[in-house]
Amino acid sequence: MAARIEFSNTNPPSNYVAGLGRCATGLTTGSDIGPARAALDLPDRSATTIGGAAPAGVGYGRGKGPGTEEEESKKVYDEIQKLVRQTKNIETARLLLNSVIVTNPKHPLGWIAAARLEELAGEIQAARQLIAKGCEECPKSEDVWIEACRLSSPDEAKALMASCVKEIPKSEKLWMQAAELQEDEVKKSRVLRRGLVHIPDSAMLWKAVVELANEEDARLLLLRAVACCPLHVELWLALARLETYERAKKILNKARLSLPKEPAIWISTAKLEEANGNSAMVEKIIERGIATLLREGVVIDREAWMKEAEAAKRAGSVATSQAIIHKMS
């Protein structure tokens, strides 16, 4: 089976060049390829936003950015442990948390904290009952549903996910979780594609489904992905990576129209030409790219460009490296 595109990798393969296929030589840029309240200080997320603003960064379409969920989860645990230490009694902590969920039953983290207290006490069935009630009270909270799945058996978790994506069909995080619960890649891909029916502009879901596809399917998926998510440079560059030289040039030209302020496209274009024996064009491409970026109001970060030059040299794109160094001098 052919190698797959893995968007989750921080850095692309050192020999990646758009338009040369997966076994090509060359490189790419770094741009290529989430009355009792005082007793428990829970983060205030009672008004959970589903959908939200347009994607702002790679791998994060809607919802929270990297680290937020883990930080809040850790805070809940820390607050529960602090509460137990302060009261020196699980039963007292239960009473306090019960006051939280009775006072504000629509606050998702109150239910999560109450369920985790029971889990901490070894009462898993009580934890499951509490979080099930939380799902009823907060059906639009991604976090409550995910907590319910975590506390459930694998089969129960799948059933819960089927229910929650009906409640919140535009939640990327829930579709990703639903796919993760599947045993094999065919089922994972099927779930992700169902998610894309509801959220066709989700770069996160497109990347996940592409990672599961073979090379030809990946190319077809990426053609649709760039049409739905034209502001995600990594999708454009991944598509160019799977195309022939002539098609890759057209793909990169379209990418520049969608993302006129993205330096990575210009650098990738230079590398593409160099890798195809057109080194004489490289300096002109870099020069035109910088001039265009300046007209677009982009601040040229010399240090970042010099790092790209160093990376290009290490990977064998000497002409691209020299062109960047010359223009940054």
N, C-alpha and C positions, 0 to 999 in steps of 0.2 A: 504494500500500500504506500502511496506517495506520502511524503512528509506533509504535516499540516501547519497552517499558520497559527502561531500561539501569541495572541495579543497580550497575554498575561506576563510575558517576559518583559523585564525592564528594558533590556537592550536587544535589538535584532541581531541576527547572525552577522559576524564581522565581514562576511563576503557577500552581503546582500546589495544588489543593485536593481532598481525597478526596470522591468522590461527584459530581464535576462533569465527569468524562471528561477526555480528553487535551487538549482545546482550551479548557479552562476558565480562568477567571481566579481569582486568589487566590494562595496560597503554602503551603508546608509547613515543618515544622521540620527542624533539622539531623539529627534522628534518623531521618528517613525514608530514604525515598528521596524465608603459609606455610619378647727380648734386643735387637730393632731398633726397638721403638716409640719409644724415646727419640730416635732419629735423625730421626723424622718425627712431630711432635706433632699427630696427628690427633684430632679430636673423638671422644669415646667414644660411639658410637651403635650398638654391636654388637647391642644388644637393641632392635631397631626395634619400636615399638608400632603395630599396625594397628588401627584403630577408635578406641580411646581413649575419653575422656570425652565427654559430650554437648556440643553446640556451645556455645561460650562467647562468640562475638561475631559481628558481621555479616561474612558472607563467608568465615568460617573455621569449618567444621563440625568435622572431625577433623584430626588431624595438627598440623603446626607452624603458628605464627602468621606474620604478615607479616615478611619480612626474614630469618628464620632460615635458610632454604635458601640465599639469596644470600650471607649472611655465611659459612656453612660452606663453600660452594663457593669463595668468595674465599680462605678460609683454606687450603683444600687447595692451590690454585694458589700462594699465597704460600709455603707450606711446601715445595712442590716446588722453587720457584725458589730459596729459601734453601738447600735441600739441595744443589742443583746448584752454587750459589755456594761453599758450604762444601767440597764435594768437588772442585769445579772439573773434574768429569768426569761425563758422562752415564752412562757404564758403571758407575761406582761408585754413583751414585744408583740405577741399576737393581738392583744387587746388594742395596742396603739395602732398597728397596721389595719386592724378591722375598722378602727375609727377613721382612718384615711380613706378606705374604700367606701365606707358608708357615707361619709361626708361628701366625697367627690367620686362617685362610681364611674364617671366618664374619664377619669385620669388613668391612662394606660399603665404608667409605671407603678401606681399604687397596687394594681393587681399583680404585676410582675414581682414586686417586692414581697407581697404577701405569699405568693406561690414559692418564691425562693426561700423564704423563711421556713416554710414547711419542708422544703427539700433539704435545707440545712439541718433540720430537726430529724431527718430520716423518714418523714411522712409523705412519701411520694404520691400516694393516692389522694391525700388532702391537697397537695400541690396541684395535681391535675384537675381536681374539682374546682379549685379557686380560679385557675387560669381559664378553664372552660367558661366559668361565669364571666370572667374578664372579656372573653371573646364575644359573649352576648351583649355586654354593656358597651364595649368599644369595638364594634365590628369593622370600623374603618382604620384601626391601628395596625400597621404592619408588625410592630414589635410584639404586641400581644399574641398575634397569630404565630409568629416565629417561635415565641417562648412556648406556646402550646405544643408546637411540633417537636421542640427540643425535649419536652417532658413526656412525649408519647412514644409508643412503639413505632417501628418503621411503617407498618401497615396503617396504623391510626394516623400517623403523620401525613401520609399520602392523601387520606380522606380529608383531613383538615385543610391541606393545601388546595384540594379541589374546591372546597367551600370558600376559602379565603380569596382565591383569585376571581371568584364570582362576585364577592363583596368589593374587592379592590382590583378590578381588571387592569388598571393602568399602573400598577406597582411593579417596577422592574425587579425590586428586591425579592418580592414574593414569587415571581416567575422564575427567577434564578434559583431560589430555594426549592421550588417545585421540581425543577429539572434535576437539581442535585440529588433529590430523593429517589430518582429513578435508577434502576440497576444497570442498564446498558445504554450505550451511546445513541442507539436508534430512538429509544424512548425519551432520552434527554433532549435530543434534537426535535422530536415531535412536540414536546412541551414548549420549548423555546419558540418554535414556529407559531404555535398557538398564541404565545405571548405577543409576538410581532403583529398578529392580526389586530390586537388591541392597542399596541404601542409601536406603530411602524417606524417612528422616528427615534427609537431607542438604540443608540450606538452600542450600549452594553449588551443588549440581547443579540444584535447582529454579530458582534465580535464573538460571543459565546457560541452561536450556531455555526459560524464559519470555522471556529477551532475544531468542531466535530466533523467537518465535511472533508471529503476527498478533494483533490486539487481542482477537478473540473467543476464539481458542485460549488466549491468555494468561490471560484471565479464568477459563476452565475449569481451566487448570493451577494457577492460584493458589488456587482453591477447594480443590483436592486438597493443595496445598502447605501451606496454613495448618492443614489437618487433620493433616498429618504433622509439621509443624514449628510448633506453636502458640506457641513462645517466641521467635519471630523477628519483631520488630515491623515490619521493612521489608516483609515479605511481606503482613502484614495491611494496611498502609497502601497498598501497591501494588494490592491487591485492591479496597480502598475507592475508589481512584482510578479504577477502571474501571467502577464501579457507578453506578446512579442514586442520587439523593439519599436516597430511602427505604431502599434496600438498603445504601447506605454507612453510614447510621446504625446499622443492625443489625450490620453488619460491625465497626464501631468498638466497639459494645457488647460483642460477643463477644471482641474483642481485649482490652478492659479486664478481662474475666473471666480471660483467660489470662495477662495481664501487668498485674496490679494496681499494680505499682510503676513503670510506664512513663509519664513525663510527656508524651511526644510524642503519645500517643493523646488525652489531654485537650485539648492545644493544637490538634490536628488537628480534633477535634470542634467546638471553638469556631470555628475558621476555616470549617468546613463550614456551620455555622449562619449565620455572618455572610455568607458568599457566597450563601446562599439567602434572604437578606432577613430573617433572624431575629436582628438585632443585639442586640435586647433580651435575648436568652438568653445572650449571650456571657459577660458578667461572672459570671452565676450558674454557668456551666459551669466557668470558671476557678477560682472560689471553691470549688466542690464538688470540683474536681480536686485542688486544693492540700490541702484538708481530708482527702480520702481518702488522698492520698499520705502525709501526716503520720501518719495512723492506721496505715498500712502500714509505718511506720518509715523512710520516705524522708527524707533530709536535703535540704531545699530550698536549692539553690544559687542564691542571689540573682543573682549575676553571670551565670550561664548563662541564667536566665529573662529577665534584662534584655536579653541578646543576642537572645533569641527575640522579645522585644518590638520591638527595633530592626529585626529582619528582617521582622517582620509589617508594621510601618509602611512600610518601603521597598517592600513588595510590594502594598500597598493594603489590608491587613486592619487597618484603623485601630482598629476596636472591640476586636479581639483584643489589639492592642498596648496600648491604653489600659487594658484590663482587667488585663493582666499587670502593667503599671507601677503601677496602683492597689493591687494586692494585694502588690506587693513594696515599697511605700513604708512 
